[in-house]
């Protein structure tokens, strides 16, 4: 039961409180460490799934833990990002957005909860809904946004102590990095709606057929 993919999934679950707390600690080092741990968690999410399928290590406990780990990682990153960007708007101002809006947070989290419920409902009717291309792309862009935002917090915190406030390259990077955060947030928001609509349309017969 406790093979390598399942152990990696469990490690991701145990790391989520650490990832959630580190951005709240003053200074840029905790935020940088939080980014690195998040990066590790995102990579192991891909690795454990690949190992489980390629080495025939898929287990019932793995099927249970993997979606739980994904949801916890989303909560452990989106909620701190929302709170910090709102309360420290002066320092972590995101271009165009200012900060991540509450409705976007609710949309990202609500989609995951709704998709989990939809999969459970479909499974009770004998239909297994695998991850589709749109859903995978959404997850990828969403993780890029989260990682970029953690680095954004790190960079903005590091500017003053490292003497980058009047550095020309730092100013260019500030504009580029802020643009990446704003763009990936917009893409993740659009793909959240689009991917869920794709699933509903693809499995629309579930709403017509009595199983």
JOFEN-V98685 format. One line per field, one symbol per residue. phi: phi as a letter, one per 20 degrees, with the letter a starting at -180 (. if undefined). A space follows every 10 residues. Layout:
# JOFEN-V98685
phi->???
This chain:
# JOFEN-V98685
phi->.eeggfffff ffffefffff egfeefnefg ffffffffff ffffffffff ffffdldfcf ffffffffff ffffffdfff fffffeedgf edgegmenbf ffffgfffff ffffffffff ffffdndedf fegffffgff fffffffffg ffgffffegf femefdefff fffgffffff ffffffffff ffffffffff ffdfffedde d
